[in-house]
């Protein structure tokens, strides 16, 4: 687990000017993806439900990163920033775990043809709680 400075030094994230406009776009995209994930679940498209649930979390996390003056260079970097936020006491460890679980589920759905209904349902539950928490953090940063 790396701290933010180590992530910057390693080139996984870069410092940027905090950007409320970019953060807002990320939260809009997050909401859209979560709504799409739920719709895909209802339609029986579990693969896309998993993928969209993950991306709702990814975009919500990016929103917080932009407000924090950070820009990620990979999905791995976002997961590492979430771990750093746990270490700093900004989020509970379960949210970093949710993000990693969703990232793994998305990779399973995309690359290994693993997309069972129970995983889609679980990822939506994780995404709902994760995204709400990221929005609450964003309000504190603004």
Secondary structure by P-SEA (a helix, b strand, c coil): cccaaaaaaacccccccccaaaaaaaaaaaaaaaaaaaaaaaacaaaaaaaaaaaaaaaaaaaaaaaaccccccaaaaaaaaaaaaaaccccaaaaaaaaaaaaaaaaacccccccaaaaaaaaaaaaaaaaaaaaaaaaac
